Amino acid sequence: MITHTEGESNTSQARAAWAARHPDAATRDLLARDAGAFLHQSLSSPCVSTIAKAEGIWIEDTAGRRYMDFHGNSVHHIGYGHPRVVAAIKAQLDSLSFSPRRFTNEVSVELAEALGALAPGDLGKVLFTTGGSDANEVALRIARAATGRFKTLSFWDAFHGAGFGASSVGGEATFRSHIAGPLLPGAEHVAPFNCYRCAYGHPGPEACGLACARMVEFVLEREGDVAAVIAEPMRAVPVVPPPGFWAAVRAACNRHGALLIMDEIPTGLGKTGRMFAFEHDEVVPDIVTLGKALGGGILPIAAVVARRDLDVCGDFAIGHYTHEKNPVTARAALETLAVIRDEGLVERAAQLGRHAQERLSETVGGSASVGDIRGRGLMFGVEIVADRSTRAPDRAAAERIYYRCLEAGLSFKISAGSVLTLSPPLTIAQDDLDRALSIVARAIADERG
């Protein structure tokens, strides 16, 4: 289902107005059943609409309304229902549908080898999980075992999953504030690059961003016993790190004996125009986690890829997942990697991403409602502001723009309350991309009349 946007009130006027324009019985009935059957939680319920079909860049609801999906929970790098992945899954079901954990199988080993070959440096040892949150927790377990330390350093506003460990190192209040009692001990946080001081020009994004990198070293030095720094190489808000940021953090980790874990769950596998987002910044982490798009937008699978010398946990369990070597999910992932390679989707993301940002700059860059246009590859965003001079966010305007776009057949998410976050599949045709950008431009223009 299309979920409501981050930070959005469940009873917002814009949402109510949009729902009122689509009073068909099929939609109303399924939404009511959903609300009655599922536990409610922020960002998932109530749902905005329904979905009956997903194919390519499109989703279609039970009333036949179609939307280009520029959200997709970051799983649809190769679009929905890619025929090669569907065929590969069907064939795998006929040959080997499951593998008990203590038995290995050809397809799972092949996937682990492929990921080890794909990752740079000495990142060559792999473990599979069923979701990104679990992958990050496995990475944290490895860091503790390898260093003999338990503390972590991460960034406020970051998202690393919904488990207790992942919520502890994450920095989003939605996943932390409701939990009674303490989270994981030793989980230290610092301000992220492009924190509110950067955003409002005090003293400027590059200078402030590097100051945040120096704060990482300050904490590593003062604590003295941090096992790992865990971070998103590019914040999915989206925010691009300033030049030199990750090089400074990598050097600080080296000096103070902390591992660097890069969470590439939304950004990896080509989304930013490089296979891994950290490659833009010419650093190599000690551990990288992957997920979401790895299953081809069909099946859930995530992976931890670690330096070979970090294979130090053989005497105890760090994952022990029932579907750790599931041949069907492994086959979906292998075919997804093949599609990304064969269709040149990493290069395509870089090319189309440049085109999208240039076009947005031309069409809405001068709007009084737009504070910033930013991103890498096919993960880019438009920041909606009340005042360009202060870049104060305008959440109500962002929500109105979102529902105008949804009405026109374009779905995406709003991040950080006021950033239109656009993340189309890497397979999107340029004509469809241009049509979506025109929808956004018209919706922004209508906001100012």
C-alpha positions as a Markdown table, in Angstrom:
| # | Residue | x | y | z |
|---|---|---|---|---|
| 1 | Met | 0.0 | 0.0 | 0.0 |
| 2 | Ile | 1.0 | 3.6 | -0.5 |
| 3 | Thr | 1.9 | 4.8 | 3.0 |
| 4 | His | 1.4 | 8.3 | 4.2 |
| 5 | Thr | 4.4 | 10.6 | 4.2 |
| 6 | Glu | 7.0 | 11.0 | 6.9 |
| 7 | Gly | 6.0 | 13.5 | 9.6 |
| 8 | Glu | 2.5 | 13.8 | 8.2 |
| 9 | Ser | -0.5 | 14.0 | 10.5 |
| 10 | Asn | -2.9 | 11.0 | 10.1 |
| 11 | Thr | -5.8 | 13.4 | 10.0 |
| 12 | Ser | -4.3 | 16.1 | 7.8 |
| 13 | Gln | -6.6 | 18.3 | 5.8 |
| 14 | Ala | -4.7 | 17.6 | 2.6 |
| 15 | Arg | -5.0 | 13.8 | 3.1 |
| 16 | Ala | -8.7 | 14.1 | 3.9 |
| 17 | Ala | -9.4 | 16.2 | 0.9 |
| 18 | Trp | -7.5 | 13.8 | -1.4 |
| 19 | Ala | -9.4 | 10.8 | 0.0 |
| 20 | Ala | -12.8 | 12.6 | -0.4 |
| 21 | Arg | -12.2 | 13.0 | -4.1 |
| 22 | His | -11.9 | 9.2 | -4.4 |
| 23 | Pro | -14.9 | 7.7 | -2.6 |
| 24 | Asp | -15.1 | 4.4 | -4.5 |
| 25 | Ala | -16.4 | 1.6 | -2.4 |
| 26 | Ala | -13.6 | -0.8 | -3.2 |
| 27 | Thr | -11.0 | 1.6 | -1.9 |
| 28 | Arg | -13.0 | 2.5 | 1.2 |
| 29 | Asp | -13.7 | -1.2 | 2.0 |
| 30 | Leu | -10.1 | -2.4 | 1.8 |
| 31 | Leu | -8.8 | 0.6 | 3.7 |
| 32 | Ala | -11.3 | -0.1 | 6.5 |
| 33 | Arg | -10.4 | -3.8 | 6.6 |
| 34 | Asp | -6.7 | -2.8 | 6.7 |
| 35 | Ala | -7.3 | -0.5 | 9.7 |
| 36 | Gly | -9.2 | -3.2 | 11.5 |
| 37 | Ala | -6.8 | -6.0 | 10.9 |
| 38 | Phe | -3.3 | -4.5 | 11.4 |
| 39 | Leu | -1.6 | -3.1 | 14.4 |
| 40 | His | -1.3 | 0.6 | 13.9 |
| 41 | Gln | 2.0 | 2.4 | 13.7 |
| 42 | Ser | 3.4 | 5.7 | 12.5 |
| 43 | Leu | 4.4 | 5.9 | 8.8 |
| 44 | Ser | 2.3 | 2.8 | 7.9 |
| 45 | Ser | -1.3 | 3.4 | 9.0 |
| 46 | Pro | -3.7 | 4.6 | 8.1 |
| 47 | Cys | -2.8 | 3.9 | 4.4 |
| 48 | Val | -3.4 | 6.6 | 1.8 |
| 49 | Ser | -4.8 | 4.2 | -0.8 |
| 50 | Thr | -4.7 | 0.6 | -2.0 |
| 51 | Ile | -2.6 | -1.4 | -4.5 |
| 52 | Ala | -3.8 | -4.1 | -6.8 |
| 53 | Lys | -1.0 | -4.3 | -9.3 |
| 54 | Ala | 2.7 | -3.3 | -9.6 |
| 55 | Glu | 4.6 | -3.5 | -12.8 |
| 56 | Gly | 7.7 | -1.6 | -14.0 |
| 57 | Ile | 7.5 | 1.9 | -12.6 |
| 58 | Trp | 3.7 | 1.7 | -12.1 |
| 59 | Ile | 1.5 | 0.8 | -9.2 |
| 60 | Glu | -2.3 | 0.6 | -9.7 |
| 61 | Asp | -5.0 | 0.7 | -7.0 |
| 62 | Thr | -8.2 | -1.3 | -6.7 |
| 63 | Ala | -10.2 | 1.4 | -8.5 |
| 64 | Gly | -7.8 | 1.3 | -11.5 |
| 65 | Arg | -5.9 | 4.6 | -10.7 |
| 66 | Arg | -2.3 | 4.4 | -11.8 |
| 67 | Tyr | 0.7 | 6.0 | -10.2 |
| 68 | Met | 4.4 | 6.3 | -11.2 |
| 69 | Asp | 6.1 | 5.1 | -8.0 |
| 70 | Phe | 9.0 | 7.3 | -7.0 |
| 71 | His | 9.2 | 5.8 | -3.5 |
| 72 | Gly | 8.9 | 2.0 | -3.6 |
| 73 | Asn | 10.5 | 1.7 | -0.1 |
| 74 | Ser | 13.8 | 1.7 | -2.1 |
| 75 | Val | 13.2 | -1.9 | -3.3 |
| 76 | His | 12.4 | -1.2 | -7.0 |
| 77 | His | 15.7 | -0.4 | -8.5 |
| 78 | Ile | 14.9 | -2.7 | -11.5 |
| 79 | Gly | 11.2 | -1.9 | -11.4 |
| 80 | Tyr | 8.4 | -4.1 | -10.2 |
| 81 | Gly | 8.0 | -7.6 | -11.5 |
| 82 | His | 11.0 | -7.6 | -13.8 |
| 83 | Pro | 10.4 | -10.6 | -16.1 |
| 84 | Arg | 13.9 | -12.0 | -15.7 |
| 85 | Val | 13.7 | -12.1 | -11.9 |
| 86 | Val | 10.2 | -13.5 | -12.0 |
| 87 | Ala | 11.3 | -16.3 | -14.4 |
| 88 | Ala | 14.4 | -17.0 | -12.3 |
| 89 | Ile | 12.3 | -17.3 | -9.1 |
| 90 | Lys | 9.8 | -19.7 | -10.8 |
| 91 | Ala | 12.6 | -21.9 | -12.1 |
| 92 | Gln | 14.3 | -22.0 | -8.7 |
| 93 | Leu | 11.0 | -23.0 | -7.0 |
| 94 | Asp | 10.9 | -26.0 | -9.3 |
| 95 | Ser | 14.5 | -27.1 | -8.6 |
| 96 | Leu | 15.2 | -26.2 | -4.9 |
| 97 | Ser | 12.7 | -24.3 | -2.8 |
| 98 | Phe | 14.3 | -24.3 | 0.6 |
| 99 | Ser | 17.6 | -25.1 | 2.3 |
| 100 | Pro | 17.9 | -25.9 | 6.0 |
| 101 | Arg | 20.5 | -23.6 | 7.6 |
| 102 | Arg | 23.1 | -26.3 | 8.3 |
| 103 | Phe | 23.0 | -27.4 | 4.6 |
| 104 | Thr | 24.5 | -25.3 | 1.8 |
| 105 | Asn | 23.4 | -24.9 | -1.8 |
| 106 | Glu | 24.9 | -23.8 | -5.0 |
| 107 | Val | 22.8 | -20.6 | -5.6 |
| 108 | Ser | 23.5 | -19.2 | -2.1 |
| 109 | Val | 27.2 | -19.7 | -2.4 |
| 110 | Glu | 27.2 | -18.2 | -5.9 |
| 111 | Leu | 25.4 | -15.1 | -4.5 |
| 112 | Ala | 27.9 | -14.7 | -1.7 |
| 113 | Glu | 30.8 | -15.0 | -4.1 |
| 114 | Ala | 29.2 | -12.5 | -6.4 |
| 115 | Leu | 28.7 | -9.9 | -3.7 |
| 116 | Gly | 32.3 | -10.5 | -2.5 |
| 117 | Ala | 33.6 | -9.9 | -6.0 |
| 118 | Leu | 31.4 | -6.8 | -6.5 |
| 119 | Ala | 32.5 | -5.0 | -3.3 |
| 120 | Pro | 35.8 | -3.1 | -3.4 |
| 121 | Gly | 38.9 | -3.7 | -1.3 |
| 122 | Asp | 39.0 | -6.8 | 0.9 |
| 123 | Leu | 35.2 | -6.9 | 1.5 |
| 124 | Gly | 34.7 | -10.6 | 0.7 |
| 125 | Lys | 32.9 | -12.4 | 3.6 |
| 126 | Val | 29.1 | -12.5 | 3.5 |
| 127 | Leu | 26.1 | -13.4 | 5.6 |
| 128 | Phe | 22.5 | -13.1 | 4.5 |
| 129 | Thr | 19.5 | -12.0 | 6.6 |
| 130 | Thr | 15.9 | -11.4 | 5.8 |
| 131 | Gly | 15.9 | -7.6 | 6.3 |
| 132 | Gly | 18.2 | -4.6 | 6.6 |
| 133 | Ser | 17.6 | -4.1 | 10.3 |
| 134 | Asp | 18.9 | -7.6 | 11.0 |
| 135 | Ala | 21.9 | -7.0 | 8.7 |
| 136 | Asn | 22.9 | -3.9 | 10.6 |
| 137 | Glu | 22.6 | -5.8 | 13.9 |
| 138 | Val | 24.9 | -8.6 | 12.5 |
| 139 | Ala | 27.4 | -5.9 | 11.5 |
| 140 | Leu | 27.4 | -4.6 | 15.1 |
| 141 | Arg | 27.9 | -8.0 | 16.5 |
| 142 | Ile | 30.9 | -8.5 | 14.3 |
| 143 | Ala | 32.3 | -5.2 | 15.4 |
| 144 | Arg | 32.0 | -6.1 | 19.0 |
| 145 | Ala | 33.6 | -9.5 | 18.5 |
| 146 | Ala | 36.5 | -8.1 | 16.4 |
| 147 | Thr | 37.3 | -5.2 | 18.7 |
| 148 | Gly | 36.4 | -6.4 | 22.1 |
| 149 | Arg | 34.5 | -3.2 | 22.5 |
| 150 | Phe | 30.8 | -2.5 | 22.8 |
| 151 | Lys | 30.3 | 1.3 | 22.1 |
| 152 | Thr | 29.1 | 2.7 | 18.8 |
| 153 | Leu | 29.1 | 6.1 | 17.2 |
| 154 | Ser | 26.4 | 7.1 | 14.8 |
| 155 | Phe | 24.4 | 10.2 | 13.7 |
| 156 | Trp | 21.3 | 11.8 | 14.8 |
| 157 | Asp | 18.5 | 11.7 | 12.1 |
| 158 | Ala | 20.0 | 8.4 | 10.7 |
| 159 | Phe | 17.9 | 5.3 | 10.1 |
| 160 | His | 19.3 | 1.9 | 10.5 |
| 161 | Gly | 16.3 | -0.3 | 11.1 |
| 162 | Ala | 13.5 | -1.0 | 13.7 |
| 163 | Gly | 15.1 | -3.6 | 15.9 |
| 164 | Phe | 16.3 | -2.6 | 19.4 |
| 165 | Gly | 20.0 | -2.5 | 18.3 |
| 166 | Ala | 19.2 | -0.8 | 15.0 |
| 167 | Ser | 16.9 | 1.7 | 16.8 |
| 168 | Ser | 19.7 | 2.4 | 19.3 |
| 169 | Val | 22.2 | 3.4 | 16.7 |
| 170 | Gly | 19.6 | 5.1 | 14.6 |
| 171 | Gly | 18.8 | 8.7 | 15.2 |
| 172 | Glu | 15.1 | 9.1 | 14.2 |
| 173 | Ala | 12.8 | 9.9 | 17.1 |
| 174 | Thr | 10.0 | 7.8 | 15.5 |
| 175 | Phe | 11.9 | 4.6 | 16.1 |
| 176 | Arg | 13.3 | 5.6 | 19.6 |
| 177 | Ser | 11.0 | 7.7 | 21.6 |
| 178 | His | 8.2 | 5.2 | 22.2 |
| 179 | Ile | 10.4 | 2.5 | 23.7 |
| 180 | Ala | 10.1 | 2.3 | 27.5 |
| 181 | Gly | 13.4 | 2.0 | 29.3 |
| 182 | Pro | 17.0 | 2.2 | 27.9 |
| 183 | Leu | 18.1 | 1.3 | 24.4 |
| 184 | Leu | 21.4 | -0.4 | 23.7 |
| 185 | Pro | 24.1 | 0.9 | 26.1 |
| 186 | Gly | 27.1 | 2.8 | 24.6 |
| 187 | Ala | 25.2 | 4.1 | 21.6 |
| 188 | Glu | 26.7 | 7.6 | 21.2 |
| 189 | His | 25.5 | 10.1 | 18.6 |
| 190 | Val | 26.8 | 13.2 | 16.9 |
| 191 | Ala | 25.2 | 15.7 | 14.6 |
| 192 | Pro | 25.0 | 14.6 | 10.9 |
| 193 | Phe | 26.4 | 16.5 | 8.0 |
| 194 | Asn | 23.9 | 19.0 | 6.8 |
| 195 | Cys | 22.4 | 19.4 | 10.3 |
| 196 | Tyr | 20.1 | 22.3 | 11.0 |
| 197 | Arg | 23.1 | 24.7 | 11.3 |
| 198 | Cys | 24.4 | 23.7 | 7.8 |
| 199 | Ala | 20.9 | 23.9 | 6.3 |
| 200 | Tyr | 20.4 | 27.5 | 7.6 |
| 201 | Gly | 23.9 | 28.7 | 6.6 |
| 202 | His | 25.8 | 28.8 | 9.9 |
| 203 | Pro | 28.6 | 29.0 | 8.7 |
| 204 | Gly | 28.0 | 27.0 | 5.5 |
| 205 | Pro | 27.4 | 23.5 | 4.5 |
| 206 | Glu | 31.0 | 22.5 | 3.6 |
| 207 | Ala | 32.7 | 24.1 | 6.7 |
| 208 | Cys | 30.0 | 22.8 | 9.0 |
| 209 | Gly | 30.0 | 19.4 | 7.5 |
| 210 | Leu | 33.7 | 19.0 | 8.1 |
| 211 | Ala | 33.2 | 20.3 | 11.6 |
| 212 | Cys | 30.8 | 17.4 | 12.1 |
| 213 | Ala | 33.5 | 15.0 | 10.9 |
| 214 | Arg | 35.9 | 16.5 | 13.4 |
| 215 | Met | 33.3 | 15.9 | 16.1 |
| 216 | Val | 33.4 | 12.2 | 15.1 |
| 217 | Glu | 37.1 | 12.1 | 15.9 |
| 218 | Phe | 36.5 | 14.1 | 19.1 |
| 219 | Val | 34.2 | 11.5 | 20.4 |
| 220 | Leu | 36.3 | 8.6 | 19.3 |
| 221 | Glu | 39.3 | 10.1 | 21.1 |
| 222 | Arg | 37.4 | 11.0 | 24.3 |
| 223 | Glu | 35.6 | 7.6 | 24.5 |
| 224 | Gly | 38.6 | 5.6 | 23.6 |
| 225 | Asp | 36.8 | 2.3 | 23.2 |
| 226 | Val | 34.3 | 2.7 | 20.4 |
| 227 | Ala | 33.8 | -0.5 | 18.4 |
| 228 | Ala | 32.3 | 1.0 | 15.3 |
| 229 | Val | 31.0 | 4.1 | 13.5 |
| 230 | Ile | 27.9 | 3.1 | 11.6 |
| 231 | Ala | 26.4 | 5.5 | 9.0 |
| 232 | Glu | 24.6 | 6.0 | 5.8 |
| 233 | Pro | 27.1 | 7.2 | 3.1 |
| 234 | Met | 24.5 | 9.5 | 1.8 |
| 235 | Arg | 21.5 | 10.4 | 3.8 |
| 236 | Ala | 18.3 | 9.3 | 2.1 |
| 237 | Val | 16.6 | 12.6 | 2.9 |
| 238 | Pro | 18.5 | 13.0 | 0.5 |
| 239 | Val | 21.6 | 14.8 | 1.6 |
| 240 | Val | 25.0 | 14.5 | 0.0 |
| 241 | Pro | 28.1 | 14.6 | 2.2 |
| 242 | Pro | 30.5 | 17.5 | 1.7 |
| 243 | Pro | 33.8 | 16.8 | 0.0 |
| 244 | Gly | 36.3 | 15.2 | 2.3 |
| 245 | Phe | 33.7 | 14.2 | 5.0 |
| 246 | Trp | 34.0 | 10.4 | 4.7 |
| 247 | Ala | 37.8 | 10.6 | 4.1 |
| 248 | Ala | 38.1 | 12.4 | 7.5 |
| 249 | Val | 35.8 | 9.9 | 9.2 |
| 250 | Arg | 37.7 | 6.9 | 7.7 |
| 251 | Ala | 41.0 | 8.4 | 8.9 |
| 252 | Ala | 39.6 | 9.0 | 12.4 |
| 253 | Cys | 38.4 | 5.4 | 12.6 |
| 254 | Asn | 41.8 | 4.1 | 11.6 |
| 255 | Arg | 43.5 | 6.2 | 14.2 |
| 256 | His | 41.3 | 5.1 | 17.1 |
| 257 | Gly | 40.7 | 1.5 | 16.2 |
| 258 | Ala | 37.0 | 1.7 | 15.3 |
| 259 | Leu | 35.5 | -0.1 | 12.4 |
| 260 | Leu | 33.5 | 1.8 | 9.8 |
| 261 | Ile | 30.2 | 0.3 | 8.9 |
| 262 | Met | 28.4 | 1.7 | 5.8 |
| 263 | Asp | 24.6 | 1.1 | 5.7 |
| 264 | Glu | 24.0 | 0.9 | 1.9 |
| 265 | Ile | 20.5 | -0.6 | 2.3 |
| 266 | Pro | 18.6 | 2.1 | 0.4 |
| 267 | Thr | 21.6 | 3.6 | -1.6 |
| 268 | Gly | 23.5 | 0.5 | -2.8 |
| 269 | Leu | 23.3 | -1.4 | -6.0 |
| 270 | Gly | 23.5 | 1.6 | -8.3 |
| 271 | Lys | 20.9 | 4.0 | -7.0 |
| 272 | Thr | 23.3 | 6.9 | -6.7 |
| 273 | Gly | 25.1 | 6.3 | -10.0 |
| 274 | Arg | 27.8 | 4.2 | -8.4 |
| 275 | Met | 27.4 | 0.6 | -7.4 |
| 276 | Phe | 28.0 | 1.7 | -3.8 |
| 277 | Ala | 27.3 | 5.2 | -2.6 |
| 278 | Phe | 30.6 | 5.3 | -0.6 |
| 279 | Glu | 32.5 | 5.0 | -3.9 |
| 280 | His | 31.7 | 8.7 | -4.7 |
| 281 | Asp | 33.8 | 9.6 | -1.7 |
| 282 | Glu | 36.7 | 7.2 | -2.4 |
| 283 | Val | 36.6 | 5.4 | 0.9 |
| 284 | Val | 36.2 | 1.7 | 1.6 |
| 285 | Pro | 34.4 | 0.6 | 4.9 |
| 286 | Asp | 35.2 | -2.4 | 7.0 |
| 287 | Ile | 31.6 | -3.7 | 6.7 |
| 288 | Val | 28.8 | -2.8 | 4.3 |
| 289 | Thr | 25.2 | -3.8 | 4.6 |
| 290 | Leu | 22.8 | -4.2 | 1.6 |
| 291 | Gly | 19.1 | -5.0 | 1.3 |
| 292 | Lys | 15.9 | -3.6 | -0.1 |
| 293 | Ala | 16.6 | -3.7 | -3.8 |
| 294 | Leu | 18.7 | -6.9 | -3.5 |
| 295 | Gly | 15.6 | -9.0 | -3.8 |
| 296 | Gly | 14.5 | -7.4 | -7.1 |
| 297 | Gly | 11.5 | -5.7 | -5.6 |
| 298 | Ile | 9.9 | -9.1 | -5.0 |
| 299 | Leu | 11.5 | -11.0 | -2.2 |
| 300 | Pro | 13.1 | -9.9 | 1.1 |
| 301 | Ile | 16.8 | -10.5 | 1.4 |
| 302 | Ala | 19.7 | -8.4 | 2.9 |
| 303 | Ala | 23.4 | -9.0 | 3.2 |
| 304 | Val | 26.4 | -8.2 | 5.4 |
| 305 | Val | 29.7 | -8.0 | 3.5 |
| 306 | Ala | 32.7 | -7.7 | 5.7 |
| 307 | Arg | 36.5 | -7.6 | 5.4 |
| 308 | Arg | 37.9 | -11.1 | 5.2 |
| 309 | Asp | 39.9 | -10.7 | 8.4 |
| 310 | Leu | 36.7 | -9.9 | 10.3 |
| 311 | Asp | 35.6 | -13.5 | 10.0 |
| 312 | Val | 36.1 | -14.0 | 13.8 |
| 313 | Cys | 32.7 | -15.2 | 15.0 |
| 314 | Gly | 32.9 | -18.9 | 14.2 |
| 315 | Asp | 32.5 | -20.0 | 17.8 |
| 316 | Phe | 29.1 | -18.4 | 18.3 |
| 317 | Ala | 26.0 | -17.3 | 16.4 |
| 318 | Ile | 25.7 | -13.8 | 15.0 |
| 319 | Gly | 22.7 | -14.4 | 12.7 |
| 320 | His | 21.4 | -17.9 | 12.8 |
| 321 | Tyr | 18.4 | -17.0 | 10.6 |
| 322 | Thr | 16.0 | -19.7 | 9.3 |
| 323 | His | 16.2 | -18.3 | 5.8 |
| 324 | Glu | 20.0 | -17.6 | 6.0 |
| 325 | Lys | 20.7 | -19.6 | 2.8 |
| 326 | Asn | 17.3 | -19.6 | 1.2 |
| 327 | Pro | 17.9 | -20.6 | -2.5 |
| 328 | Val | 14.8 | -18.7 | -3.8 |
| 329 | Thr | 15.7 | -15.3 | -2.3 |
| 330 | Ala | 19.3 | -15.9 | -3.3 |
| 331 | Arg | 18.2 | -16.6 | -6.9 |
| 332 | Ala | 16.2 | -13.4 | -6.9 |
| 333 | Ala | 19.2 | -11.5 | -5.8 |
| 334 | Leu | 21.6 | -13.1 | -8.2 |
| 335 | Glu | 19.3 | -12.3 | -11.1 |
| 336 | Thr | 18.8 | -8.7 | -9.9 |
| 337 | Leu | 22.6 | -8.2 | -9.9 |
| 338 | Ala | 22.7 | -9.7 | -13.5 |
| 339 | Val | 19.9 | -7.3 | -14.6 |
| 340 | Ile | 21.7 | -4.3 | -13.1 |
| 341 | Arg | 24.9 | -5.3 | -14.9 |
| 342 | Asp | 23.4 | -6.4 | -18.3 |
| 343 | Glu | 21.2 | -3.3 | -18.6 |
| 344 | Gly | 23.9 | -0.8 | -17.6 |
| 345 | Leu | 21.6 | 0.5 | -14.8 |
| 346 | Val | 24.4 | 2.1 | -12.7 |
| 347 | Glu | 25.5 | 4.3 | -15.5 |
| 348 | Arg | 21.9 | 5.0 | -16.4 |
| 349 | Ala | 21.2 | 6.2 | -12.9 |
| 350 | Ala | 24.1 | 8.6 | -13.1 |
| 351 | Gln | 23.0 | 10.0 | -16.4 |
| 352 | Leu | 19.3 | 10.3 | -15.6 |
| 353 | Gly | 20.1 | 11.7 | -12.2 |
| 354 | Arg | 22.1 | 14.6 | -13.7 |
| 355 | His | 19.3 | 15.2 | -16.2 |
| 356 | Ala | 16.7 | 15.3 | -13.5 |
| 357 | Gln | 18.5 | 17.7 | -11.3 |
| 358 | Glu | 19.3 | 20.0 | -14.2 |
| 359 | Arg | 15.7 | 20.0 | -15.3 |
| 360 | Leu | 14.4 | 20.7 | -11.8 |
| 361 | Ser | 16.8 | 23.6 | -11.4 |
| 362 | Glu | 15.5 | 25.0 | -14.6 |
| 363 | Thr | 11.8 | 24.6 | -13.8 |
| 364 | Val | 11.6 | 25.2 | -10.1 |
| 365 | Gly | 15.0 | 26.3 | -9.0 |
| 366 | Gly | 13.8 | 30.0 | -8.9 |
| 367 | Ser | 10.6 | 29.3 | -7.0 |
| 368 | Ala | 10.1 | 31.0 | -3.7 |
| 369 | Ser | 9.0 | 27.7 | -2.3 |
| 370 | Val | 12.2 | 25.8 | -3.1 |
| 371 | Gly | 15.2 | 26.0 | -0.8 |
| 372 | Asp | 17.4 | 23.3 | -2.3 |
| 373 | Ile | 17.5 | 20.7 | -5.0 |
| 374 | Arg | 20.0 | 17.9 | -4.2 |
| 375 | Gly | 20.9 | 14.3 | -4.5 |
| 376 | Arg | 23.0 | 11.8 | -6.4 |
| 377 | Gly | 21.9 | 9.6 | -9.3 |
| 378 | Leu | 18.2 | 8.6 | -9.1 |
| 379 | Met | 17.8 | 9.6 | -5.4 |
| 380 | Phe | 17.2 | 13.3 | -5.4 |
| 381 | Gly | 14.9 | 15.8 | -3.6 |
| 382 | Val | 13.4 | 19.2 | -3.6 |
| 383 | Glu | 13.3 | 21.0 | -0.3 |
| 384 | Ile | 10.1 | 23.0 | 0.3 |
| 385 | Val | 10.6 | 26.2 | 2.4 |
| 386 | Ala | 8.5 | 29.0 | 3.8 |
| 387 | Asp | 11.4 | 31.5 | 3.3 |
| 388 | Arg | 14.3 | 31.0 | 1.0 |
| 389 | Ser | 16.6 | 33.3 | 3.0 |
| 390 | Thr | 16.3 | 31.2 | 6.2 |
| 391 | Arg | 15.3 | 27.9 | 4.5 |
| 392 | Ala | 12.7 | 27.4 | 7.2 |
| 393 | Pro | 10.8 | 24.3 | 6.2 |
| 394 | Asp | 7.1 | 24.5 | 5.1 |
| 395 | Arg | 5.6 | 21.2 | 6.0 |
| 396 | Ala | 2.0 | 22.2 | 5.1 |
| 397 | Ala | 3.1 | 23.3 | 1.6 |
| 398 | Ala | 5.1 | 20.1 | 1.1 |
| 399 | Glu | 2.0 | 18.0 | 2.0 |
| 400 | Arg | -0.2 | 20.0 | -0.4 |
| 401 | Ile | 2.3 | 19.6 | -3.2 |
| 402 | Tyr | 2.5 | 15.8 | -2.4 |
| 403 | Tyr | -1.2 | 15.3 | -2.8 |
| 404 | Arg | -1.4 | 17.4 | -6.0 |
| 405 | Cys | 1.3 | 15.1 | -7.4 |
| 406 | Leu | -0.6 | 12.0 | -6.2 |
| 407 | Glu | -3.7 | 13.3 | -7.9 |
| 408 | Ala | -1.7 | 13.7 | -11.1 |
| 409 | Gly | -0.4 | 10.1 | -10.9 |
| 410 | Leu | 2.9 | 10.4 | -9.1 |
| 411 | Ser | 3.7 | 8.8 | -5.8 |
| 412 | Phe | 6.8 | 9.6 | -3.7 |
| 413 | Lys | 7.6 | 10.3 | 0.0 |
| 414 | Ile | 8.2 | 13.4 | 2.0 |
| 415 | Ser | 11.4 | 13.2 | 4.1 |
| 416 | Ala | 12.3 | 15.4 | 7.1 |
| 417 | Gly | 8.9 | 16.9 | 7.0 |
| 418 | Ser | 9.4 | 19.1 | 3.9 |
| 419 | Val | 11.7 | 17.4 | 1.3 |
| 420 | Leu | 10.0 | 15.9 | -1.7 |
| 421 | Thr | 12.1 | 12.8 | -2.0 |
| 422 | Leu | 12.1 | 11.3 | -5.5 |
| 423 | Ser | 13.6 | 7.9 | -6.1 |
| 424 | Pro | 12.4 | 6.2 | -9.3 |
| 425 | Pro | 13.5 | 2.8 | -10.6 |
| 426 | Leu | 16.8 | 2.8 | -12.5 |
| 427 | Thr | 14.9 | 1.3 | -15.5 |
| 428 | Ile | 12.6 | 4.4 | -16.0 |
| 429 | Ala | 12.3 | 5.7 | -19.5 |
| 430 | Gln | 13.5 | 9.3 | -19.8 |
| 431 | Asp | 10.1 | 10.4 | -21.2 |
| 432 | Asp | 8.4 | 9.0 | -18.0 |
| 433 | Leu | 11.0 | 10.7 | -15.9 |
| 434 | Asp | 10.4 | 14.0 | -17.6 |
| 435 | Arg | 6.6 | 13.6 | -17.2 |
| 436 | Ala | 7.0 | 13.0 | -13.5 |
| 437 | Leu | 9.3 | 16.1 | -13.2 |
| 438 | Ser | 6.7 | 18.2 | -15.0 |
| 439 | Ile | 4.1 | 17.0 | -12.5 |
| 440 | Val | 6.3 | 18.1 | -9.6 |
| 441 | Ala | 7.0 | 21.5 | -11.3 |
| 442 | Arg | 3.3 | 22.2 | -11.8 |
| 443 | Ala | 2.4 | 21.2 | -8.3 |
| 444 | Ile | 5.1 | 23.6 | -6.9 |
| 445 | Ala | 4.0 | 26.4 | -9.2 |
| 446 | Asp | 0.3 | 26.0 | -8.0 |
| 447 | Glu | 1.5 | 26.4 | -4.4 |
| 448 | Arg | 2.5 | 30.0 | -5.1 |
| 449 | Gly | -0.4 | 30.7 | -7.5 |
